[in-house]
């Protein structure tokens, strides 16, 4: 069985094998390097989802921005 790496969001450390509570872990990742970029990936995904949500909201509003003007 190959080694899995996890990023602990509480300690900001990489764990070889899940050592902490699941609620604190992101992963598994195939390498230590991938695990070290876990928060970067989360941030990128959140930004993409925010953009997607904004586009959906504009569609729902009939093509107009949901933000108030002025």
VENHU-V453919 format. One line per field, one symbol per residue. phi: phi as a letter, one per 40 degrees, with the letter a starting at -180 (. if undefined). psi: psi as a letter, one per 30 degrees, with the letter a starting at -180 (. if undefined). burial: I if it has 16 or more other ideal C-beta (glycine too) atoms within 10 Angstrom, else O. A space follows every 50 residues. Layout:
# VENHU-V453919
phi = ???
psi = ???
burial = ???
This chain:
# VENHU-V453919
phi = .ccbbbbccccgbcbcgcbbddcbbbicbcacccccbdcccccccccccc cccccccccccggbcccccg
psi = klkkkkkjfefglkkjkjflkffgkkallfleeeefgeeeeeeeeeeeee eeeeeeeeeegggkkfkkk.
burial = OOOOIIIIOOOOOIIOOOOOOOOOIOIIIOOOOOIOOIOOOOOOOOOOOO OOOOOOOOOOOOOOOOOOOO
